[in-house]
Amino acid sequence: MVSVTDARRLVVKIGSALLVDRGSGALRGDWLRALARDVADAKARGADVVLVSSGSIALGRAVLGLPSGTLALEQSQAAAAVGQIRLARAYEEALAPHGITTAQVLVTLEDSADRRRYLNSRNTMEQLLSLGVVPIVNENDTIATDEIRFGDNDRLAAQVAVTVGADQLVLLSDVDGFYSASPASDPAAKRFDVITEITPEIEAMAGDAGSGLSRGGMKTKLMAAKTATGAGCAMAITEGSALHPLRALGAGANATWFLPKTDPQAARKRWIAAMKPRGEIAVDAGAAAALRRGTSLLPAGVIAVTGRFGRGEAVAVTGPDGAVLAKGLVRYTAAEATAIKGCQSRDIEAVLGYPGRAALIHRDDMVL
């Protein structure tokens, strides 16, 4: 059975209704401080933690005195602009006493759909996590319009989990799991402890109801579960309004766990292997031997570059005999790769005129 205490890289989604008092529009400070303690405990166990948090619009509308109910787009964006700075400061103040540095990361759907933006987001998040930072992620509501929106933070959290290669995603919600029917209207509704496959029957059980502050219902949570488990990430839905919700989940609180059939790294490698190469990078015997040992591909070992490809696209890597050794996502364009082939990593800036990444293809983005 999955336990949140075993997570190596954990993404936690926090809904507006948990973070912001529905009546006053004020931040629930005691709850946030308790969550911060849970995050500190997870990090003490060695886990990386990313928080995907709603709440900016809910906080901002209270400050601006905007009416309850649905807001016009420009009102929502104004509320987000005011609320986002308060939200970020609240997390900073809650986590700082535990010696935890926070970072604000604002994204839109376009950032995950565009390969270059996706890689930029992934590399930034990886760097933050390697430095022990807890990123606070939210949709960039100040600029996002319907055509570039995730629309709910359940699916955003799942995409973040995929981006950072998380092995667990926890949706802190106002319900304690996935039910066969709405427990509010059907006393016989059954909560599932574990779901190993999202079947059409499971999908048919999902309703549309969400809380007064949140956009997401059970259907969006199932969509999130599909995204997460498909990338090798287990996902839990659990009730989060009480203090220390992650501690409670680890102690056996009611929840539904959606289980993946593989791990995040294997899922990513399978995804890369299925991509069609847009070019080819030939390497010398030394580089070929290093790749077989599991290293990244450095420019020094490259002897030829063919094809037209952009940063983040798939390329084939061939050895001295012309046989394909690997496939990977390249960190430079074809023109840049051609310019730096054979160069030492320390010389990349001198050749290109700007700093670059040491690896042409990182080992995490390569499958042999």
LOLUM-846130 format. One record per residue (C-alpha): z, x, y; chain; residue number from 1; residue in three letters. Coordinates in steps of 0.05 Angstrom, whole numbers. Each point is the difference from the previous one (the first is absolute). Example, Ala and Ser with C-alpha at 12.3 -4.5 7.8 and 13.67 -1.06 7.14 Angstrom:
2
NODE     up   east  north loro loti zase
NODE    156    246    -90    A    1  ALA
NODE    -13     27     69    A    2  SER
//
This chain:
368
NODE     up   east  north loro loti zase
NODE      0      0      0    A    1  MET
NODE    -16     24     70    A    2  VAL
NODE     58     17     47    A    3  SER
NODE     -6     14     74    A    4  VAL
NODE     50     56    -10    A    5  THR
NODE    -54     38    -39    A    6  ASP
NODE    -52     -3     55    A    7  ALA
NODE    -32     67     20    A    8  ARG
NODE    -38    -29     58    A    9  ARG
NODE     22    -68     24    A   10  LEU
NODE    -32    -48     49    A   11  VAL
NODE     43    -56     26    A   12  VAL
NODE    -27    -60     38    A   13  LYS
NODE     47    -36     48    A   14  ILE
NODE    -18    -70     24    A   15  GLY
NODE     14    -26     70    A   16  SER
NODE     48    -53    -26    A   17  ALA
NODE     45     54    -28    A   18  LEU
NODE      0     45     61    A   19  LEU
NODE      1    -51     57    A   20  VAL
NODE     48    -58      7    A   21  ASP
NODE    -42    -63      0    A   22  ARG
NODE     43    -37     51    A   23  GLY
NODE     13     53     53    A   24  SER
NODE    -59     47    -12    A   25  GLY
NODE     49     58     -1    A   26  ALA
NODE     -1     58    -48    A   27  LEU
NODE     47     -6    -59    A   28  ARG
NODE     34     67     13    A   29  GLY
NODE     51     -3    -57    A   30  ASP
NODE    -55    -14    -50    A   31  TRP
NODE    -43     57     26    A   32  LEU
NODE     57     49     -3    A   33  ARG
NODE     15    -20    -72    A   34  ALA
NODE    -74     10    -18    A   35  LEU
NODE      3     68     33    A   36  ALA
NODE     57     19    -46    A   37  ARG
NODE    -42    -23    -60    A   38  ASP
NODE    -58     43     25    A   39  VAL
NODE     46     60      8    A   40  ALA
NODE     25    -11    -72    A   41  ASP
NODE    -72     -2    -26    A   42  ALA
NODE    -17     65     36    A   43  LYS
NODE     63     32    -27    A   44  ALA
NODE    -26    -16    -69    A   45  ARG
NODE    -63     39     18    A   46  GLY
NODE    -47    -58     16    A   47  ALA
NODE    -50     -2     58    A   48  ASP
NODE      7    -65     38    A   49  VAL
NODE    -50    -39     44    A   50  VAL
NODE     21    -63     36    A   51  LEU
NODE    -52    -53     16    A   52  VAL
NODE     33    -44     51    A   53  SER
NODE    -17    -65     34    A   54  SER
NODE     39    -22     61    A   55  GLY
NODE    -36     25     62    A   56  SER
NODE    -28    -67     20    A   57  ILE
NODE     65    -37    -16    A   58  ALA
NODE     40     49     42    A   59  LEU
NODE    -50      2     57    A   60  GLY
NODE     -8    -75      6    A   61  ARG
NODE     76     -7     10    A   62  ALA
NODE      0     52     55    A   63  VAL
NODE    -60    -32     35    A   64  LEU
NODE     28    -71     -9    A   65  GLY
NODE    -63    -24    -35    A   66  LEU
NODE      4    -68    -34    A   67  PRO
NODE     12    -10    -74    A   68  SER
NODE    -58    -18    -45    A   69  GLY
NODE    -69     31     -4    A   70  THR
NODE    -17     47     57    A   71  LEU
NODE    -69     11     31    A   72  ALA
NODE    -30     68    -19    A   73  LEU
NODE     13     31     68    A   74  GLU
NODE     72    -25     -2    A   75  GLN
NODE     10     30    -70    A   76  SER
NODE    -28     66     23    A   77  GLN
NODE     44      1     62    A   78  ALA
NODE     61    -16    -43    A   79  ALA
NODE    -19     55    -49    A   80  ALA
NODE     -6     51     56    A   81  ALA
NODE     69    -17     26    A   82  VAL
NODE     32     -8    -69    A   83  GLY
NODE    -30     61    -33    A   84  GLN
NODE     38     50     43    A   85  ILE
NODE     65    -37    -14    A   86  ARG
NODE    -14     -3    -74    A   87  LEU
NODE    -14     75     -3    A   88  ALA
NODE     63     16     40    A   89  ARG
NODE     42    -45    -45    A   90  ALA
NODE    -23     38    -63    A   91  TYR
NODE     10     67     34    A   92  GLU
NODE     72    -18     20    A   93  GLU
NODE     16    -29    -69    A   94  ALA
NODE    -25     60    -40    A   95  LEU
NODE     20     57     47    A   96  ALA
NODE     74     -1    -20    A   97  PRO
NODE    -23     17    -71    A   98  HIS
NODE    -39     60     25    A   99  GLY
NODE    -66    -35    -12    A  100  ILE
NODE    -59      9     48    A  101  THR
NODE    -46    -59      9    A  102  THR
NODE    -73     -6     21    A  103  ALA
NODE    -40    -60     24    A  104  GLN
NODE    -67    -12    -34    A  105  VAL
NODE    -43    -57     25    A  106  LEU
NODE    -61    -20    -41    A  107  VAL
NODE    -54    -53     -5    A  108  THR
NODE    -44    -23    -58    A  109  LEU
NODE    -56     44     27    A  110  GLU
NODE     43     61    -12    A  111  ASP
NODE      0    -12    -75    A  112  SER
NODE    -72    -25     -4    A  113  ALA
NODE    -28     61     36    A  114  ASP
NODE      3     61    -45    A  115  ARG
NODE     11     50     55    A  116  ARG
NODE     57    -40     31    A  117  ARG
NODE     29    -11    -69    A  118  TYR
NODE      2     74    -13    A  119  LEU
NODE     30     14     68    A  120  ASN
NODE     54    -51    -13    A  121  SER
NODE     13     28    -70    A  122  ARG
NODE      4     72     24    A  123  ASN
NODE     47    -19     57    A  124  THR
NODE     46    -40    -45    A  125  MET
NODE      1     56    -52    A  126  GLU
NODE     19     50     53    A  127  GLN
NODE     55    -45     27    A  128  LEU
NODE     29    -12    -69    A  129  LEU
NODE     -3     74    -17    A  130  SER
NODE     43     12     62    A  131  LEU
NODE     52    -51    -23    A  132  GLY
NODE    -20    -52     53    A  133  VAL
NODE      4    -75    -13    A  134  VAL
NODE    -64    -31     29    A  135  PRO
NODE      8    -70     30    A  136  ILE
NODE    -67    -35    -10    A  137  VAL
NODE    -24    -64     32    A  138  ASN
NODE    -66    -32     16    A  139  GLU
NODE    -25     19     69    A  140  ASN
NODE      7    -71     27    A  141  ASP
NODE    -12     23     72    A  142  THR
NODE    -74     12    -15    A  143  ILE
NODE    -15    -34    -66    A  144  ALA
NODE    -43    -63      0    A  145  THR
NODE    -14    -44    -60    A  146  ASP
NODE    -59     40    -25    A  147  GLU
NODE     40     65     -4    A  148  ILE
NODE     67    -28    -23    A  149  ARG
NODE     36      2    -66    A  150  PHE
NODE     32    -64     25    A  151  GLY
NODE     65     10    -38    A  152  ASP
NODE     45     58    -16    A  153  ASN
NODE      2    -14    -75    A  154  ASP
NODE    -72     24     -8    A  155  ARG
NODE     11     54     53    A  156  LEU
NODE     59     26    -41    A  157  ALA
NODE    -42      1    -63    A  158  ALA
NODE    -55     39     35    A  159  GLN
NODE     52     49     27    A  160  VAL
NODE     27      9    -70    A  161  ALA
NODE    -71     16    -24    A  162  VAL
NODE    -11     48     58    A  163  THR
NODE     62     41    -13    A  164  VAL
NODE     -3     -4    -76    A  165  GLY
NODE     66    -37     -6    A  166  ALA
NODE     28    -16    -69    A  167  ASP
NODE     41    -59     25    A  168  GLN
NODE     -9    -54     53    A  169  LEU
NODE     56    -49     18    A  170  VAL
NODE    -14    -63     39    A  171  LEU
NODE     65    -22     32    A  172  LEU
NODE    -11    -74      9    A  173  SER
NODE     35    -67     10    A  174  ASP
NODE     -9    -16    -74    A  175  VAL
NODE     30     37    -60    A  176  ASP
NODE    -64      6    -40    A  177  GLY
NODE    -62    -35    -25    A  178  PHE
NODE      9    -70    -27    A  179  TYR
NODE    -42    -45    -43    A  180  SER
NODE      4    -51     57    A  181  ALA
NODE     36     -7     66    A  182  SER
NODE     75     -2    -17    A  183  PRO
NODE     11    -40     64    A  184  ALA
NODE    -41    -58    -28    A  185  SER
NODE      5     10    -75    A  186  ASP
NODE     70     10    -29    A  187  PRO
NODE    -31     21    -66    A  188  ALA
NODE    -38     58     31    A  189  ALA
NODE      7     64    -39    A  190  LYS
NODE      7     69     30    A  191  ARG
NODE    -37     56    -35    A  192  PHE
NODE     39     65    -11    A  193  ASP
NODE    -62     40    -18    A  194  VAL
NODE    -75    -13      6    A  195  ILE
NODE    -44     49    -37    A  196  THR
NODE    -67    -33     18    A  197  GLU
NODE    -20    -46     57    A  198  ILE
NODE    -38    -54    -39    A  199  THR
NODE    -36    -61     29    A  200  PRO
NODE     60    -40    -23    A  201  GLU
NODE     47     44     41    A  202  ILE
NODE    -46     -6     60    A  203  GLU
NODE      0    -76     -6    A  204  ALA
NODE     76      0      6    A  205  MET
NODE      0     32     69    A  206  ALA
NODE     12    -45     60    A  207  GLY
NODE    -15     10     73    A  208  ASP
NODE     68    -11     31    A  209  ALA
NODE     28     55     45    A  210  GLY
NODE     61      4     44    A  211  SER
NODE      0    -21     73    A  212  GLY
NODE     -8     72     24    A  213  LEU
NODE    -45     30    -53    A  214  SER
NODE    -74    -10    -14    A  215  ARG
NODE      2     17    -74    A  216  GLY
NODE      9    -48    -57    A  217  GLY
NODE      1     11    -75    A  218  MET
NODE    -76      5     -4    A  219  LYS
NODE      0     60     46    A  220  THR
NODE     55     32    -42    A  221  LYS
NODE    -44     -9    -62    A  222  LEU
NODE    -57     32     37    A  223  MET
NODE     46     58     17    A  224  ALA
NODE     22      5    -72    A  225  ALA
NODE    -73      5    -23    A  226  LYS
NODE    -13     56     49    A  227  THR
NODE     63     38    -16    A  228  ALA
NODE     -2     -5    -76    A  229  THR
NODE    -74     16     -1    A  230  GLY
NODE     19     67     32    A  231  ALA
NODE     56     14    -49    A  232  GLY
NODE     57    -25     43    A  233  CYS
NODE     54    -48    -25    A  234  ALA
NODE     17    -55     49    A  235  MET
NODE     63    -42      8    A  236  ALA
NODE     12    -65     38    A  237  ILE
NODE     74    -10     15    A  238  THR
NODE     44    -38     50    A  239  GLU
NODE     20     46     55    A  240  GLY
NODE     43    -37     50    A  241  SER
NODE     67     25    -25    A  242  ALA
NODE     27     68     21    A  243  LEU
NODE    -24     60    -41    A  244  HIS
NODE    -59    -34    -33    A  245  PRO
NODE    -26     64    -34    A  246  LEU
NODE     68     15    -28    A  247  ARG
NODE      4    -71    -27    A  248  ALA
NODE    -69      7    -32    A  249  LEU
NODE     21     64    -34    A  250  GLY
NODE     63    -35    -26    A  251  ALA
NODE    -41    -55    -33    A  252  GLY
NODE    -10    -53     54    A  253  ALA
NODE    -50    -55    -14    A  254  ASN
NODE    -71     25      7    A  255  ALA
NODE    -69     -4    -30    A  256  THR
NODE    -32     67    -19    A  257  TRP
NODE    -75      5     -6    A  258  PHE
NODE    -16     59    -47    A  259  LEU
NODE    -60     46      4    A  260  PRO
NODE    -38     24    -60    A  261  LYS
NODE     -4     72     24    A  262  THR
NODE     32     47     50    A  263  ASP
NODE    -24     11     72    A  264  PRO
NODE    -31     68    -12    A  265  GLN
NODE    -39    -22    -62    A  266  ALA
NODE    -25    -62     37    A  267  ALA
NODE    -24     42     58    A  268  ARG
NODE    -35     50    -45    A  269  LYS
NODE    -35    -58    -36    A  270  ARG
NODE    -23    -28     67    A  271  TRP
NODE    -28     67     22    A  272  ILE
NODE    -35     10    -67    A  273  ALA
NODE    -36    -67      8    A  274  ALA
NODE    -29     19     69    A  275  MET
NODE    -72     21      8    A  276  LYS
NODE     -6     72     27    A  277  PRO
NODE    -35      6     67    A  278  ARG
NODE    -10     75     -6    A  279  GLY
NODE     14     62    -41    A  280  GLU
NODE     43     62     12    A  281  ILE
NODE    -15     61    -43    A  282  ALA
NODE     57     49    -12    A  283  VAL
NODE      5     71    -28    A  284  ASP
NODE     33     19    -66    A  285  ALA
NODE     67     16     32    A  286  GLY
NODE      4    -68     34    A  287  ALA
NODE    -22    -35    -64    A  288  ALA
NODE     56     33    -39    A  289  ALA
NODE     50    -18     55    A  290  ALA
NODE    -21    -73     -1    A  291  LEU
NODE     11     -2    -75    A  292  ARG
NODE     71     23     13    A  293  ARG
NODE     11    -59     46    A  294  GLY
NODE     -8     31     69    A  295  THR
NODE    -33    -28     62    A  296  SER
NODE    -71     22     18    A  297  LEU
NODE      1     50     58    A  298  LEU
NODE    -62     18     41    A  299  PRO
NODE      3     73    -23    A  300  ALA
NODE    -25    -19    -70    A  301  GLY
NODE    -59    -42     24    A  302  VAL
NODE    -69     30     -7    A  303  ILE
NODE    -45    -60     17    A  304  ALA
NODE      3    -70     30    A  305  VAL
NODE    -54    -53    -11    A  306  THR
NODE     -6    -73     19    A  307  GLY
NODE     20    -41     61    A  308  ARG
NODE     72    -23      0    A  309  PHE
NODE     55    -16     49    A  310  GLY
NODE     73     16     -2    A  311  ARG
NODE     36    -37    -55    A  312  GLY
NODE    -62    -14    -42    A  313  GLU
NODE     -6     19    -73    A  314  ALA
NODE    -36     64    -20    A  315  VAL
NODE    -13     35    -66    A  316  ALA
NODE     25     70    -10    A  317  VAL
NODE    -43     45    -44    A  318  THR
NODE     13     68    -31    A  319  GLY
NODE    -45     62     -4    A  320  PRO
NODE    -38    -30    -59    A  321  ASP
NODE    -16    -64     39    A  322  GLY
NODE     45    -44    -43    A  323  ALA
NODE     44    -51     35    A  324  VAL
NODE     73     23      0    A  325  LEU
NODE     32    -54     43    A  326  ALA
NODE     -9    -56     48    A  327  LYS
NODE     41     -7     63    A  328  GLY
NODE      8    -26     71    A  329  LEU
NODE    -22     53     48    A  330  VAL
NODE     39     14     64    A  331  ARG
NODE    -60     24     40    A  332  TYR
NODE    -70    -25     16    A  333  THR
NODE    -60     32    -34    A  334  ALA
NODE    -16     39     64    A  335  ALA
NODE     72     25      6    A  336  GLU
NODE      4     18    -74    A  337  ALA
NODE    -64     40      6    A  338  THR
NODE     26     37     61    A  339  ALA
NODE     66     21    -33    A  340  ILE
NODE    -25     14    -71    A  341  LYS
NODE     25     68    -23    A  342  GLY
NODE     50      4     57    A  343  CYS
NODE     74     13     -7    A  344  GLN
NODE     42    -60     22    A  345  SER
NODE     30     41     57    A  346  ARG
NODE    -70      8     29    A  347  ASP
NODE    -19    -74      2    A  348  ILE
NODE     21    -10     73    A  349  GLU
NODE    -41     59     23    A  350  ALA
NODE    -62    -26    -36    A  351  VAL
NODE      6    -74     19    A  352  LEU
NODE     32      9     68    A  353  GLY
NODE     59    -45    -19    A  354  TYR
NODE     56      2    -51    A  355  PRO
NODE    -17    -27    -69    A  356  GLY
NODE     35    -13    -66    A  357  ARG
NODE      9     58    -47    A  358  ALA
NODE    -30    -36    -60    A  359  ALA
NODE    -71    -25     -3    A  360  LEU
NODE     22    -49    -55    A  361  ILE
NODE     74     -8    -14    A  362  HIS
NODE     22     -2    -72    A  363  ARG
NODE     30    -70     10    A  364  ASP
NODE    -70    -24     20    A  365  ASP
NODE    -36     31    -59    A  366  MET
NODE    -11    -18    -73    A  367  VAL
NODE    -25     51    -51    A  368  LEU
//
